[in-house]
Amino acid sequence: MLRPTSVSERVNSRIFNAVHSRNLIYNTCWEDPRLDRIALTFQPDDRVVVLTSAGCNALDYLIAGVAEVNAVDVNPIQNSLLEFKKAAITALDYESFWEFFGMGASPRSKPLYQQHIREQLSPYAQKYWDKHIDFFAGKGWRKSFYFRGSSGLLAKLMLTNAHYLQRLRKPLENLLAAKTLEEQQHVYNTSIKDRFWRPWLKFLLARSLTLSLVGVPWPQRNQIKQQYPGGVSKFIRDSIEAVVLDLPFQDNYFWRVYMQGHYTPECCPEYLKAEHFDRLKTLMPRLKIHTNTVTGFLERAEPGLTKFTLLDHMDWMSFYDPEGLVKEWNAILLKARPGSRVIFRSAGLRVDFLDHLKVDYQGQQRELGELLTYHREQAQELHHRDRVHTYGCFCIVDLPS
């Protein structure tokens, strides 16, 4: 395992580890499942592996009609959130579930939790939510669940700054109300752009602490810094401007929830839509939650897994634990059905650390790049349509048949 060598690398690593070891990082997923569904071409017999994050996309995959979803995360707090969602779907009516995860607050959160949800949770999740059920109480400065956790804290700080220091409340309301791409562009260009992008904000957004709050470790920060013209702050600005200038904002629930603190019935993840709720209840036995590394899960899994969503965790593994990354791909190749598909994302504009990994395949050591079939054109086309737009690239690969 590689270790940070410079003083700044060691400090940045300690900041990231301190944030991640004690906190809920993601209160909602920041990967667009609309793209995942196209890329993964789900089939009724699919057995899916996905990194948990906030669990939204694991639930989306169930709605898409797969046989089994395995949500895997080394962070037990993230899995505790998905456990909570699974229990709430199972035990509550739609209106109560919507209060928790549509509105991000419920006046009945404590009694609903105590009477219907708690008994279905693992001991770790019970302990966590016993302490943190007030995330849904709708009180205090961060009244919504979507302003809780480290990503929610950053969202609330940014929103407060925009509303009160930069006096952008009305322009942001106008952006939310825009019905067309032309209206979005007009509001942003005339009322938001020059007032929002101040030099101090560019400095703040590129700091390790800021990026750690949204789950970006320093190796990913360095990838962006080295590969993207203009560095981290320019990458962030260009990503946000792509969202508001190039893509329809009316259905962009990823960004809108952090501007409003809640979803709306018209703009929310699929798992929160009323038309899916009764069916989702029946699908809960197909959802398996595993607190483990991907490799640790795969070593215990039955062979025949078919689809893998690896998010961006390989970025930091390629630096911190390259041997572990080899073991992970060995396990994927061993437990996947021939011809299975893998998708992943990266902070970098290109992924240059996979193809030369030496992996074991059918009794021989091979370079991973010799075994993978990339769908680069489709991945690039889907990446342009990404409603989140915070990753440098999107990759779709097939395993050997």
Sequence and secondary structure as in RCSB ss.txt:
>XXXX:A:sequence
MLRPTSVSERVNSRIFNAVHSRNLIYNTCWEDPRLDRIALTFQPDDRVVVLTSAGCNALDYLIAGVAEVNAVDVN
PIQNSLLEFKKAAITALDYESFWEFFGMGASPRSKPLYQQHIREQLSPYAQKYWDKHIDFFAGKGWRKSFYFRGS
SGLLAKLMLTNAHYLQRLRKPLENLLAAKTLEEQQHVYNTSIKDRFWRPWLKFLLARSLTLSLVGVPWPQRNQIK
QQYPGGVSKFIRDSIEAVVLDLPFQDNYFWRVYMQGHYTPECCPEYLKAEHFDRLKTLMPRLKIHTNTVTGFLER
AEPGLTKFTLLDHMDWMSFYDPEGLVKEWNAILLKARPGSRVIFRSAGLRVDFLDHLKVDYQGQQRELGELLTYH
REQAQELHHRDRVHTYGCFCIVDLPS
>XXXX:A:secstr
     SHHHHHHHHHHHHHHHHS   SS  S HHHHHHHHT  TT EEEEE TTSHHHHHHHHHT SEEEEEES 
HHHHHHHHHHHHHHHHS HHHHHHHHTSS  TTHHHHIIIIIGGGS HHHHHHHHHHGGGGS  SSS SGGG HH
HHHHHHHHHHIIIIIS  HHHHHHHHH  SHHHHHHHIIIIIHHHH  HHHHHHHTSHHHHHHTT  HHHHHHHH
HHSTTHHHHHHHHHHHHHHHTS STT HHHHHHHHSS BTTBS GGGSHHHHHHHHHHGGGEEEEES HHHHHHH
S S EEEEE TTHHHHHHHH HHHHHHHHHHHHHHEEEEEEEEEEESSSS  SSTT EEEETTEEEEHHHH EE 
HHHHHHHHHT SS  SSEEEEEE   
